[in-house]
């Protein structure tokens, strides 16, 4: 009898450890191929947590991240159609906060900076496809304060 319980418990454990979420397609392309799909991964204490994926029509992932009660949360990634990472950003309660990285199709870093309350807010650096610094912008609350390239630092008047 105890061997049956052990087998039953092991079977239940294996089933519950399945790490592949069950996605539900919520939008299709006109061709009928899936465009957006979500998988509920938790429904505790009134909070719904879902994996979100937007797909290219070719089937690869275009955008992915986690939704908490319908709002972006944590790390979100965008991908080029061939699968390389396009960008990485971070959200809390649907608001962009934290580091933002954008890449060229070959994986070379194109741009980096930070967001605060959905606005660019820090030093933003743009790079050439060879990795050299092209431009640096100091941004506060979404407004460019200074721009620089290899030759100079240029103050920018607030545009209101």
N, C-alpha and C positions, 0 to 999 in steps of 0.2 A: 504493500500500500504506500509506503513512504517513497518507493522508487517512482510510482505514478505521480505523486505530488512533486517530486523533484523534476520529472520530465515536464509536467504542466507548468511549473514555475519557470523552468528554463525556456520553454516555448513562449510564454508570455513576456519574459524578459527580452528575448530576441525580437519579438514583434514590436515591443515598445521602444526598442533601441533603433528602429529603422530611421536613418537620418535623412532619407529622401522625403521632402514634404510633398503632399499631394496638391498639385496646382490646379486651379480652376481658371479657365480662359474667360476673361470678362470683356474682351474686345478683339475683333478680327479685322484683318485687312480685307478690302473688296474681293480679293482672290480666295478668301475663306481661311487663309493661314492665320494662326494666332498672332496677335499684336501685343496684348497685355494679359498677363496672368498673375494670380496671387495665390498664396497658400497660407492659411491660418496656422500659426505655430503655437499660439497661446491665447487663451481666453480666461485670464484670472482676474478676480476682483474688478470686474467691469472693464478691464483693459483688453483690447483686441490687438494682437501683434501679428503682423503678416509679412511674409517675404513678398516683395514686389519685383516683377521683371517685365520690362518692355523689350520686345524682340524686333530684330530686323526681319523683313519679309523673307529673307533667306534662312531664317531660323536661329541665327546667333543672337546672343544677348546684347541689347543696345544700352539699357540702363538697369541697374539692380540696387536694391537696398531694402530697408526695413521700414514698415509703417506701424506706428503706434496710434491706435484710434484714428486712422486715416491720415496722419501727419508723418512726414519724413523724420527719421530718427537715426542717429549714428552715421556710419560710413555709407556713402552712396558712390557708385562707380558708373561711369559711362564708357562704352567700348566702340571702337571703330568696327566697321562691318566685318573686317578680317579677324577680329577678336582681340586686337591689342588694346590696352587701356588708353582711353582718351582723356578722362579726367577723374579726379577723386575729390570729394567734398564731404563735409560733416554737418549734421543737422541735430537740433534739439527742439522738440515740440514744433516741428515744421519750419523752424527758422534756421537759416544757414549761419553757423558759428564754427570757427576754427580754420585750420589750414585748407587751402585749395591748391591742387596741383593739376596742370594741364600738360599733355604730352603730344609730341609729333607722332605720326603713324608708326615711325620706326622705334618708338619707345624713349626717345630723347626728351628730356624735360623742356617744355616750351615756356611755361610761366608758373610762378608760385607766389602765394601771398596768403592773407588771412581775411576772414569775414567776421564781423561782429554785428549781431542783430540784423542779418540779411544785407549788410552794406560792406563793401570793401573797406578795410581799416587796418593798414599797416604798410610796410614796404612791399611793393609788388615788383618782381623782377621778371623780365622777359628775356629769353635766351634765343640765340640762333639755333638752327638745326645741327650745328657743330658743337653746341654747348657753351659758346661764348656769350657773355652778358651783352645784350643789345640795348636794353633800357631799364631804368629803375624809376619807379614812381612812388612817392610818398603820398598815401591816401588816408584821409581822416573822415570818418562818417560818410563815405561814398564820394567825397570830393578830392580831386587831385590838388595837392599842396605844392609839391616839387616834382619836376621831371629831371632825369639826368641820363646822359649817355656817356661815352668815354671821354668827351671833351669838356663838358660843362654841367653845371647845376642851374636849372632855370626855375625861378619862382613863377607860379601860375596864379593869376587873380581868381578869386572865387566867382563862380558863375551862378548868379541867382535869378 
